[in-house]
Amino acid sequence: MKCRVKIIELGVMSSLIMLAVGALAIEPRSAPAPHVSVVRDWSNRHMLFANADLVSMGAMARSDPRALSNWIHRNSHLLKRQSGPARRFMTSAQKNSKVDWAMSLGGSGGMPIAETPAKFTFDITQPPSCTNDFVVFVINATPGVGSQANILAFNNLYAGPQAGACGVNPTFMWSYAVGTGPVFLSPVLSLDGKKVAFIESASQAVFHVLTWKAGQGTNATTGAVAPGNGSSVTTLNYTNVAAPGCATSPSGLTNASPYVDYGKDVAYLAADNGNLYHVSGVFNGTPAVDYCITVAANKPLTSPVYDGQSGKVFISDGQKVYAFVAGVNGFTAAGSVQVAGTGGSIVLSPIVDSSNGFVYVFSNHDNGNTNSIVSQMPVSLTSHTDAAIGPATTGMILDGQFDNNYYNNPSNGALYACGTQPGAATKPSLYTLTFNNLGVLNSTPAMSNDIHLNSATNPAGTCSPLLELFDGSHDRLFVGVGQQGGTGGANMVSMWTIDNRITNNATTPTATATNYLGGTSGFALDNFSSFPQASSIYFGTLATSRTGPCGKNFYCAVKLTQSGLQ
């Protein structure tokens, strides 16, 4: 039986390699096996694809490479690789260690709330690479050459105090001071990992594409360098460009990370002037604004999301969700629906279930300004169904996560969301939402108000975007909680086992880890792996204090081994 399982796994790997190379034109090596890289950033969480057979997945990947990346995420237990003798790194000592590593990002700013580092895996067909696998963090701080970085990367990621395959601590792979303003929105990687797209938030939003070089810059606070000598950066002040569809309107931005359509080498950008921009030549040319459209004048927009199946770009102005079709010469409006009665209620971009034709947003107000909600709508945006997740709040309601069953059949799945507590709208709690046999969201939660994602003192706080990982045996949910804008709150990460749907609000986490000041940013993750220290989550802390995992008065970049939380 073990031999048969191994043959099946190798067959899956071979099929995956052929599909990856054919669909994505991934660079082959001279060796027999091709080089199959995987990129994961904030956008993977906002494009959902069914856990389909390999043929269907290949077709979806030709439309959007995220389909391949997300399939690997969903099936990484079939692809795990080891180096040398099998080693179990989840020892009892490991289980008691709550920080594998924590590196300073400086005292002026860190990876902000709701934003997500970008992870690059060089080759999924080989053991994880200490040299070539890396994670990119942005820093919400004013940059300076020879001092503070605003974007950097670590390699030697699979480090840790117990059986680290890459030593005890990671290495600063590169550290740059780009432009004059902070970077507080999520970065996006090219498919080969050689370039990073991000937006600098000075007085005006500036789009940068960085071609990095390893070894440039030594740390976050005293060793940042300007791109040059083998690295470079192209810059586009996109809101200050005359383009068809909307007037020149210099603007900053609050919420809108770039979204890249890899197949067309196009980025969709937005800004606080209420405009949506179509930018070509992102990674394979020179970025240029082709055209734009005013979505909602002078309203901060969320990040756009492009769905290759419907051909629509989805975006929100904080109250409404809009759809646009990007044509040769401009955008065409393709529907809108209002889901919130108060401006700024929707902070993060829509989540698009491309396979099943649904769009989701998370909002701190419904249309009646009574409840915090999850709202589901068809891609036509002709209607919406809401599920209340506690009273309306002035705090942020950020992304929830679907369990593994949802990707096989939505009617059998669940959606977990962090809402608010009845009678205490500043305090977070966990909700379980379900779907009918047509995949439509049930308006009544299957479980309400599990307060155990917070500490025993149950303080006010804000949840990070949630993260889910299925490792082939268990389905896990990760949540970071802290006090918004401060050092109080629970300041902890909790891991929940969701093999069986949570229906009892007395359910407690499988494990917790504490002392993450202010809470956590969004999570980046490795796929499941048996390689030492290579099944991890990466995030930033949101505040500083006199003590902390990376030293006094510093924001931290942190790695936690998934199984180290068990």
VENLIN-V219847 format. One record per backbone hydrogen bond with DSSP energy under -1.0 kcal/mol. CO is the residue of the C=O (numbers start at 1). NH is the residue of the N-H. If there is no record, write none. Layout:
co->CO nh->NH
co->CO nh->NH
This chain:
co->1 nh->5
co->2 nh->6
co->3 nh->7
co->4 nh->8
co->5 nh->9
co->6 nh->10
co->7 nh->11
co->8 nh->12
co->9 nh->13
co->10 nh->14
co->11 nh->15
co->12 nh->16
co->13 nh->17
co->14 nh->18
co->15 nh->19
co->16 nh->20
co->17 nh->21
co->18 nh->22
co->19 nh->23
co->20 nh->24
co->21 nh->25
co->36 nh->124
co->38 nh->121
co->40 nh->119
co->41 nh->44
co->43 nh->46
co->46 nh->352
co->48 nh->354
co->50 nh->52
co->53 nh->57
co->54 nh->58
co->55 nh->59
co->56 nh->60
co->57 nh->61
co->58 nh->62
co->60 nh->64
co->64 nh->67
co->65 nh->69
co->66 nh->70
co->67 nh->71
co->68 nh->72
co->69 nh->73
co->70 nh->74
co->71 nh->75
co->75 nh->78
co->76 nh->79
co->89 nh->91
co->91 nh->95
co->92 nh->96
co->94 nh->97
co->101 nh->559
co->103 nh->557
co->106 nh->555
co->110 nh->140
co->112 nh->115
co->115 nh->522
co->118 nh->136
co->119 nh->40
co->120 nh->134
co->121 nh->38
co->123 nh->126
co->129 nh->133
co->130 nh->156
co->134 nh->120
co->135 nh->154
co->136 nh->118
co->137 nh->152
co->139 nh->141
co->139 nh->183
co->144 nh->147
co->147 nh->224
co->148 nh->144
co->150 nh->139
co->151 nh->176
co->152 nh->137
co->153 nh->173
co->153 nh->174
co->154 nh->135
co->155 nh->171
co->157 nh->159
co->158 nh->166
co->167 nh->160
co->171 nh->155
co->173 nh->215
co->174 nh->153
co->175 nh->225
co->176 nh->150
co->176 nh->151
co->182 nh->201
co->188 nh->197
co->190 nh->193
co->194 nh->212
co->195 nh->190
co->196 nh->210
co->197 nh->188
co->198 nh->208
co->200 nh->206
co->204 nh->202
co->206 nh->200
co->207 nh->236
co->208 nh->198
co->209 nh->234
co->210 nh->196
co->211 nh->232
co->213 nh->216
co->216 nh->175
co->220 nh->149
co->223 nh->218
co->224 nh->146
co->225 nh->177
co->232 nh->211
co->234 nh->209
co->236 nh->207
co->236 nh->238
co->237 nh->240
co->239 nh->249
co->243 nh->246
co->244 nh->292
co->251 nh->205
co->252 nh->272
co->259 nh->268
co->261 nh->265
co->261 nh->266
co->265 nh->282
co->266 nh->261
co->267 nh->279
co->268 nh->259
co->269 nh->277
co->271 nh->274
co->273 nh->298
co->274 nh->295
co->274 nh->296
co->275 nh->271
co->276 nh->293
co->277 nh->269
co->278 nh->290
co->279 nh->267
co->280 nh->288
co->288 nh->280
co->291 nh->278
co->293 nh->276
co->296 nh->299
co->305 nh->314
co->307 nh->311
co->312 nh->307
co->313 nh->324
co->314 nh->305
co->315 nh->322
co->316 nh->302
co->318 nh->345
co->318 nh->346
co->319 nh->339
co->319 nh->340
co->320 nh->317
co->321 nh->337
co->322 nh->315
co->323 nh->334
co->324 nh->313
co->325 nh->332
co->330 nh->327
co->332 nh->325
co->335 nh->323
co->337 nh->321
co->342 nh->345
co->345 nh->364
co->351 nh->360
co->352 nh->48
co->352 nh->354
co->353 nh->357
co->353 nh->358
co->357 nh->379
co->358 nh->353
co->359 nh->377
co->360 nh->351
co->361 nh->375
co->363 nh->373
co->364 nh->393
co->366 nh->341
co->366 nh->369
co->370 nh->392
co->372 nh->389
co->373 nh->363
co->374 nh->387
co->375 nh->361
co->376 nh->385
co->377 nh->359
co->378 nh->381
co->385 nh->376
co->387 nh->374
co->389 nh->420
co->390 nh->372
co->399 nh->466
co->401 nh->416
co->405 nh->409
co->407 nh->51
co->409 nh->412
co->410 nh->413
co->414 nh->403
co->415 nh->433
co->416 nh->401
co->417 nh->431
co->419 nh->429
co->421 nh->424
co->424 nh->421
co->424 nh->427
co->426 nh->461
co->427 nh->421
co->429 nh->419
co->430 nh->450
co->431 nh->417
co->432 nh->446
co->432 nh->447
co->433 nh->415
co->434 nh->442
co->436 nh->439
co->440 nh->436
co->447 nh->432
co->450 nh->430
co->451 nh->454
co->455 nh->458
co->462 nh->482
co->467 nh->478
co->469 nh->476
co->474 nh->471
co->475 nh->498
co->476 nh->469
co->477 nh->496
co->478 nh->467
co->479 nh->494
co->480 nh->464
co->481 nh->492
co->482 nh->462
co->483 nh->486
co->488 nh->483
co->491 nh->516
co->492 nh->481
co->493 nh->513
co->494 nh->479
co->495 nh->510
co->495 nh->511
co->496 nh->477
co->504 nh->507
co->511 nh->495
co->513 nh->493
co->516 nh->519
co->517 nh->542
co->517 nh->543
co->519 nh->542
co->524 nh->538
co->531 nh->534
co->535 nh->562
co->536 nh->526
co->537 nh->560
co->538 nh->524
co->539 nh->558
co->540 nh->521
co->545 nh->553
co->548 nh->551
co->555 nh->105
co->556 nh->541
co->557 nh->103
co->558 nh->539
co->559 nh->100
co->559 nh->101
co->560 nh->537
co->562 nh->565
